[in-house]
Amino acid sequence: MLDHCSISHKGGIVLWSRSFTPDAAQLASSSASPVNSLIREALIEGKTADQKYEKDGYAVKWTFVNDLELIFVVAYQRILQLTYVDDLLNALKHLFVKYFQPFLAAFVASLHALSSAKDVASQATSWDFGKAFEGWDTIFDKVLRGLEEKAANVRSKLNLILPVVILQSATQERKSRLKAPSRPVIEDLSTPPSDDQGTVPSINPDTSHDEQQIARNVQALKNRLRGRGRQRGRIGRFDPSSGRDSLPNSDSETPPSKKKSKAKAQRKWGDAAPTESEMATLDFSTDKPEGTSGQVNPQDIQSLVDQSSLGTRTQDGMYEVKDWEFGSDKDTDNAIANALMKPLEQKTATTSLGTIGSLFARLTGSKVLTEADLKPVLEGMKQHLMKKNVAMDIAEKVCEGVGETLVGQKVGGFQTTSAAVRLALSTSLTRILTPKTSTDLLLSIKTKRSSALSSTQQRMPYSITFVGVNGVGKSTNLSKVCFWLIQNGLRVLIAACDTFRSGAVEQLRVHVRNLSMLGVNGAADSKGRVELFERGYGKDAAGIAREAISYARDNEFDVVLIDTAGRMQDNEPLMRALAKLVAVNNPDKIIFVGEALVGNEAVDQLTKFDRALRDFSSASGAGKGRGIDGMLVTKWDTVDDKVGAALSMTYVTGQPIIFVGCGQTYTDLRQLRVANVVQAILSD
């Protein structure tokens, strides 16, 4: 049984709707209805390729009529698994357009004419949809009743056929069991097995066995035959009561023992273990004691920052990192339009109109796009997106969504099919990449730090957790974010929660020492603005993070940056440990650090990280699970214009990319602008 069905204009005007239960009617009028969730989370974001959406126990399916800008939506209980929904949508679309084509065309034309007028709302109330669609309820009831009866007949036939099939299979199984005694099933295993495959085990026909005994004997025979090749030298005796081979009864029958693998010899470095003084001299992560020779070379300090990549300061004194800019010429022709015009022209030349007729159709604006017209263009576009490092699944879904929005539309003026597809793809990419939440970390930090508290409460620091797989650059880019925060006058505490990787704590200690030497606003250094909180190796990361947040609260730090150990997305124990850290400390931001070099792997990493964090953190009793809040993409300077990883990551999670790392110094951090990313993806 359906819960809700509606026909709407893409502009948001509901032409007709029906709810089948009081609860569904009440839910449909609220902002939390499945249809409203579909519009917010799938249609607006361009995720229309799946043609199915699930929310709060409801399944929602839809279809478009692009030339009239209509959306047909059906919602039902997901557990019902209705098989006729697709047929219902197709029938409704066909019949609604057939009966009300003139009114719908006039309605859409009036919307376009009034799109810039101020009194659109007042004009919209003058349309009498009840009168215009009079008789549609009767048509809808007939269609729905017919499809439900058809589905019921199919189910009744299945209910009649299935018992017969089950009975026949049971009868065949019973007959095979009754015939089993006529076949020899027990082998005299007192003699060595023969290599002759035609040898038949002997059986005493006068011996009676019950079914369980027969089954045990058959299984023992199968095991014996299966092990003939690899156990030819092993001789044992068969125990009919248990259906298993007995152990050898003499020393000569004892199977040869396996050779033990030789243990790997440990490598020795030098004749004796290093002393503490020798180890101290090799530890370059600690500061030199006072009175040692020499000072820090100013050239070493200057090498920590790149003056050409320094950000800018606003009128309010805030330090902003630079924007990443795509370096190609903005007027460069799109490779898609140039490369894909050839297959399109070849296709149109084979039609009856020929090249001249196709050109005339395009010039007069009478060309209506069909799936056949779009297929070669969309296929070439998918290949282009994959060359830009977009994951294959994401490229297919984006192209399918673009095709669905174009089928049935007219190409006006001098516009070609590939140009229309290019424009639609640009719009879709912009919609996907546009952040749905704020990416202003400074605003979030200041809001939390300036919120009102009671006299008994202590102000908590803003905490950010960095997660990701091994070797993507979490610690390095954490230090870049720390430099950006220090330049904005914030005190930062770095929590060393990677207690597994050798040298992880020392690496952060070096970063803290370097950041302490860099000045802020003309100051000689920034000591006191950044500290390291560490408890060594082999400790519980969640406990260290909790202690670090408490230490930052007591010592008035503004931000805590939590560094975590890298882990593969399929390692469940490590993902549970990471979810425990998130559940115990409830950080304000969870930033996934990923590489710009990955393609399909980006989707797998992000999907499993996000799902594991949500599932395991909610299972720990901390309430609703926490997922990824944003991404930081590293090694951005190595991919040139192949920036498809940004599209893949944003499409999977719906979360924004906050920063990209593009170098080896603390100033090599950039912000992404949607227009620049779209330009890079569409460029040659």
N, C-alpha and C positions, 0 to 999 in steps of 0.2 A: 504494500500500500504506500502511495506517495504521501509526502508531508506538505510539499509546497511546489508550486509551479508558477512561473512568471515570464512575461514578455516585456522587455524594457528597451529603451533607446540607449545608445552608448553614452549619451549626455547625462543619464541618470533618471530620466522620466519613465515611470512605470506605466505602460499602456494597459496591461491586464495582468491580474494575478489571482491565485486561488490557494487557500490553505485548507487542508483536509481534516485537521483536528483543532480544537480550541488552543491546545498548547502550541501547536505550530503557528497558529494565527498570532498569538501573543509574542512568540519568538521572532516572527517575521517583521514585526513592527519595531523591534529593538535594534540597537547598533550591533549587538552580538549575534545576529542571525547568520546562518551559514551563507546566505547570498551576499550579505554585506562583507563578510570575511573573505568570500571568494573575490569580490571586487578589489578589496584592499590588498590581499596577499598574493593574488595570482594575475588578475586581469591588468591591474595598474602596473605591476612589475613586469608584465610581458611574459609570464610563465604560463602560456596557454597551450603548450605542445602536448601535455599529458591528457587533456580533455577530461580529467577527473580530479576532484579536490575533496579532501576529507577533513572534517572539523567537528570536534566534540560529539563523536558518534554519528555524524551525518555524512553521507556521500552526496556530492553535488556534481552534476554533469551539465554541460552547456554546448551550444552551437551558435554560430554567427550567420547573419545575412548582411554582408559587408556593404552591398550597394544601397541598402536601406538603413544601415547602421543599427541593426536590431540584434538583441541578445536573448536567446531562449534558454531558460534555466530550470532544472528539475532537481529537487532535493528530497532525499528519502533516508530512512534509517539504514546505516551501513550494514547492519547484521542481516538485513532481508535479502541482499544479493538479487535484486530484481533484474531479470534478463531482457525485459522489453523496453528499457529506458531509452536506448539508442534509437530504436524504431519509433518510439513516441516522439522524440525530438525531431527526427527527420520528417515525420508525418505532420507535426505541428508547423514546422517551418514551411513546408510546401503548401499546406492548406491556408495558413494565415496570409501568406504573400499572395496566393491565388485569389482569395476572396476580398482582400482589402488593399490591393496594390494601388489604386488611385488615391485613396485617402493617405496611405503611408508615404507616397511620393510627395504629395502636397504638404504633408506634415514635416517631412525632412527638409523640403525646400524652404518652408517658412522659418524653420529653425536656423538655417544658414542665413537667411535674409535678416533675421533679427539678432544675429549673434553679437553685433556691436551695439544694439539698442539698449536703453536703460530699463525699458519696461518689458523685458522678456518674461519675468515671472507673472506679471499681470496678463500677458498674452497667453501664457501657458494654461492659466486657469480657465480660459474661454474655450478650450478644446473639450468637447463632450465625448470622451472615449466610450462611455457606456452606450450612447446612441450610435456612435460610429461602428462599434464592434457588436452590435445587436445580433444575436443568433450565434455568436461564437461559443457561448457556454454549451449550447446544445451540440455543436460540432465536436467540441472537446470531449464531452461526455461519451459520445458515440465512439470516438477514436480510442479513448482510454478503456471503455468497456470491451471493445473488440480485441484490443491487445491483451487485456487481462484474461479474457476467455481463452484466447489462443495459448497464452502461457499456462493456464490451468489445464487445458487439454494435453499439452505436452507433458506436464507433470503427472497427470493421471495415466498416460501411456507408459511413462517411465515406471510408475508405481506398479503397473501390471506386468511389465517386462522384467523388472529386476528380481522379483521373487522366483520367476521361472528360471532365470539365468543362475541364480544362487542355488536353486534346487537341482538343476542339471549338473552344476559343478560339484555339489555335494554327492550326487549319485555316482558321478565318475570317480570321485575320490574313494567312495565306499567300495566300488567294484575293483579298483586297483588294489585296495587293501585285502579284499577277499582273494584276489589272484596271487597275492604275495607268497603263500606257502608253496605254490607250484614252482617257484623259482628258488634255486639254492642260494642261501644267504650266509652260511657259516663255512668258514675255511679252516682246514686243519693247519694251524700255524706252527705245528711242531716241527715242520720241515721248512727249509729255507724257501723263500718265494722264488718262483721261476720267472725268467724273462719272457716266457711265452705268454702273450696277451690272450691267447685262446684258452688258457687253463681255467677250468671251472671248479670252484670249491665244492667239496662234497657235503652232503647233508643226509641225515637219517630220516626217511619219510615217516617213520613211525613215531618220531619225537614230536610232541605237541608243545606249542609255545603260545603264550598270550601275545596281545598286540604290543605291549610295552617291551617284552623280551625281544620280539621281532625287530622293533625299532632300534633297540640297543645293538643288536647284532648287525643290522644294516649299517648303522653309524660306525661301528667298529671296523666293518669291512671297508667302508669308504676311507676311513682314516688310514687303514693298513695299505690300501692301494695307492693313496695319495703319497704316502711316505716311502714307497718302494725304492724310488730312485736315490733318495738321499740317506736311507737307513738300510742299505743293502747288507752292510757288514754287521748289523745289529740283530741278534737272535733272541727271541723271547717266546713266551708261551701265552696262549690265549685263555682267558678266564671267562667261561660262558656265563657265569652268574653276574659279572659286572660289565661284560662287553668291552674289556680293555686288555691291553697287553700287560703281562706280568713282568717283573724285573728279572734280569738275568740271574741264574742260580750258580754260576761258577765264575772263577777268576778269568777264564778264557773268554767268557761272554761279556766281560765288562767293556763298555765302549771306550774308545781312546779318549783321553782327556784333552780338552782344548788348550792350546798354548796361550799362556798369559801374555798380554801385550806388554812390551817393555816400557817402563815409565820414562817420560822425557827427562833427560838430565838437565839440571838447572845450570844456567850459565853463571860463571863467577867473574866478576869484574874486579880485577886486582887480587892481590894476595890476602888482603884483610878488609874487613868492613870499614866504610868511611866513618871518620870520627865526627862528633857534633860540630867542631869548628870547621871542618871541611864542608859539611852540609850547609852551615850558615853562610860560608863564602859563596856557595853556589845558589843561594836563595836570593834572587834579585827582586823579589816582590816586596821585601821589607825596606823601610827607610834606613839610610846609613846613620850610624850613631854620630852624635855631636863630636866635633873635633877631628873628624876624618879629613883627609886631604881633599881639597877641591870643592867647588860648588856646582850646582846643576848648570849645565851649559845652556845659555839662552837659546841656542839654535835647536836644542832638543825640545824645548818648550814650544818653539814656533812650528816645529814639525808636527805637533799634535793637532793643529788647526790649519785649515786651508782658507787663506784670506779671501780668495776668489769665490768661495762657496759660503761665506758667512751670510747669515740672514740679515734682515733689516729691522730697525726699531720704529714703532709707530709713534704717533704724537703722544700717546699715553705712556711711552717708555717701554712697551712690551716688545720682547724679542720674538720675531716670527721667522721661521725657516723659509727658505726659498721654495718657489713652485717648480715642479718638474716641467720642463718645456720640451715639446717635440721639435727637433731641429730641422725638419724638412720644410720645403717651401709650401705655404698654404695653398697656392694656386696649382699645385701638382695634380694632374688628372688622376682620378681614381683607377687603380688597376682593375677593379671589378668591372667598371663600365667599359673599359677598353678591351679587356680580354674576353668578356662574356657577350659582347656585341656580335662576335663572329658566329658562334653557334646559334644565336637568335636570328641573325640574318639568313643563315643557311636553312633554318627551319621555315621561316616565312617565305623563302624563295621557292620551296617545294609545294606551297599551297596553290590553289587555283587562281588566286588573285595575283600571285607573283610579287616581285619586289615592288613594283609600282603600286599595286593595290595595297600592300602593307604600309608603304609610305603614305598613301592617301588616307588610310584609316587612322594612322597616327596623327597626321596633320589636321584632320577634321575632328579629332577628339572622340571618335566613335568606337575606339578600341576598348572592349571589356576584357579585363584580365581573367584568364582561366588557369586551371592547374597545369594544363599542357604548356601554356606560355611561360609560367613561372618555374617549371621543373628544371630546365637547363640552367637558368639564372641562379636559382637557389642552390643547385648542386655545386656550381662554380663558387658561389659565395661560401658554402660550407668548407670547401677546400681552401679558400682564402683564409678563413678564420682559423683553420687548423694550422696553416703555415704561420699564423701569428701567435702560435702557442696556446690557442684555446683548446680545451679538452674536447674530445670528439663528441661525447654525449651532450655537452653544453652547446657546441656548434650546431648539432642537429636540432636541438630544442629551440634555439634562437631562430634558426632558419624556418623551422616549421611554424613558429609563432608569427614570423614576418609574412609567410605565405598565407596563413589564415586571415590576416588582416587585409590582404590585397585581393584575394579571390572575389570576383564580382564587381570590383571597382573599375571605373572608367579612367582611362589615361587621357588627360586633357591637354590641349595645346600641342606644343612640340616635344612633349615628354615621351621618352621611350620606356620600354618595360624595365630595362636594367637601371635606368635613372630612378624610376618609381621604387624599385626594390632597394636601391642604395639609400634613398631618402627614408624609406620605412625602416631599414636596418639602423641607420643613424639615430632615428627616433627611439627605436627599441633599445639600442645600446645606452643611450643617454638615460632612459628610464630605469634600466637595470643598475647602472653605475651611480645614479644619484643617491646620496645617503638618505636613509629613512630616519636616522637619529643624528643627534648633534655630534660633530667630530671635534668640537672645541674643548680640548682637555683642560686648558687653563680656566675656562669658564666653570667647568664642573668642579675643579679643585677649589676655586675661590668661593663658589656657592656653598660647598660643604664646610669650608673653613670659616665662613662668615655666618653660618646658620645660628639661630638663637638656641641657647642651651639653658637648662635649669642650673641652679647653684650647686647641685649635687653631682652634676655630670661633668666629665672631662671631654675635651675636644679630641676626637679621633683623627688620625692622619688619613690622607687619601692614599689608598693602596692599589697598586697595579701589578698583576701577575703576568709574566711572560711565559708562554708555553709553546711547544713545537717539537719537531723531530730532531734527531741528532745532526749537528754540524751545520745548521742553517744560519747561525750567527746571533743567537739570543743574547749572549753576554755582551758582545760588541755593540749591538744596536741598543741594548739597555743603557750602555754608557753614553751613547749619543743622545738618547732621550733625557738622561740625567744632565748632560751638558746644557740642553735646551731649557730644562727646568731651572738649573742654577742661574742661567742668564736672565731668567725672569724673576730672580730674587727669592726663590724658594729653597728651603732647606730639605735635603734629600737623604734618606737612609736606604742603603742597598742591603738587602737580606740575601745572604749566600745560602740558598736552599738546595743547591746542587751538591749533595753530599756523596755522590757516586763517582763522578769523573775526576780522575787525577789532575790536579792543577787548576780545578775550577775556582777554588777559593783564592789561590794565588793570582789568578787572572783578574778577578774582581779587585783584589788588593792593589794591583798595579794600576787599574783604571781609576780607583779612588785616589791614589797618590798623584796620578797625572791630572785628574780633574781639580785636585786641591791646589795645584800650581798655576792653573789658568785663572786669570783675573776676570772680574765682572765690573763693567762700567768704569774702566780705568784703574781698578784696584790691582795691586801687584799679585795677589793670589785670592783663592776662594776657600781658604781653610775654615773649617767650622760649618761650611755649607753642605758638605757631603761626608758621610761616614760609612764604614762597612760594619755590618753585624754578621758575625759568623760563629759557628760552634764546631768547626772541624768537619770530619768525614764520618760516614756511617751512622749518622743520627737521623731522627724522624724529621722530614722536611716540614710537615704540618706544624710540629711543635716549635721548630725554629722560626717559622713565619709568624706564629702567634706571639712568641717572645719578642720578635723584632717589632711588631706592631705595638706591643705594650711599651717597649723601650722608646719608640718614637713618640708615643703619646706622653710619656713622662718627661721627655727631653724636648718637647715642642718642635718636632720635625713636621714639615708640611706634607711630605709625600714619602711613601715606602715603595720601593721598586723590588719586587720579589723575583729572583732568578731561580728557575727550576731546571732539573736535569732533562736532557733530551731523551725522548723515548719514541719507539715506533708505535704507530696507531693500532697495530694488531696485538700488542702486548697487554693483555688484560690485567695482570697484577700491577704493572706500572701505571696503567690508566686509572685503576682503582685508587692507587696511592695519590695520584694527582687530583682525583675527584675528592679525596679526603681532605687535601690541603685547601681546596676551594670551599668545601662544606664547613670546615672548621673556622676558617678565617673570613669568609664572605668578602672577597676583594671587591673594590668599586669597579674595576675594569679587568677583564680577562682578554689579553691580546695574544692572538696566534701569530707566531713568527714563521713565515714561509718563504721559500725561494721563488724568484721570478723565472728560474730556469726550468721548472717542472711544468708538465702539461697535464696529462690525465692524472698524474699522481697527486696534483693539488686537490682535485675533487675527492679522492679517496682519503687523503690526510684530513682535510677539513671536515668532511662528513663524519668520519669515525671519531675524531677528537670531540666534535660538538655533541654527537650522540652519546659518547661515553661519559662526558662531563655531566650531561643532563640526567642520564640514567643512574649513574653511580652516586652522584651528589644527592639526588632525591632519595635514593635507596638508603642513604646513611642517616636519614631521619632529620635532615636539615630543612625539610619543606620542599618547595618547588625547586627543581633542578636548575642549575646555572649553565649556560652555554657560552659560546664565543661572543664577545662584545665588539670586537674589531680586529683588523689585521695590520701587520707590519711586514711589508714585502722587502726582502733583502736582495742584494746583488742585482739591483735594478739597472746598474750601469753596464751590465754584460749582455743585455738582450736587445739593445738598440730599439727598433720599433716593434719587436715581437713581445708585446705587452699583454698577450692573451691571458696570462695567469691572473691578472687583476680581474678580468671579466669572469673567469671560472670561479675564483674565490668569492666574489661578490654575489654571483648567481646562486651558489650553493647555500650560503648562510644568510644572505640578505643584509649583512652587516658591512659597514664601510671600511675602506682602507685608510688608516689614520696617517701613516707615514710610509715612505720607501727609503731604504738605505742604498746609497750609490757611491760608496768610496770607503777609504781606510781611516779618515780622520774624524774627529768628533763633530765637525761641522757638515759632514756629508749625510745630511738628512733632508728629505724633500717632502713637500705636500703634493698630492695629486689633484689636478683639476679635471673634471669630467670631460670637458671639451677637448683637452689635450690627449687624453686616452682614446677617445672616440676617433680623433683625427689620426692618431698613430695606427689604430686597428684598421681603418679604412684606407690608409695610404698604401702605395706600392712599396 
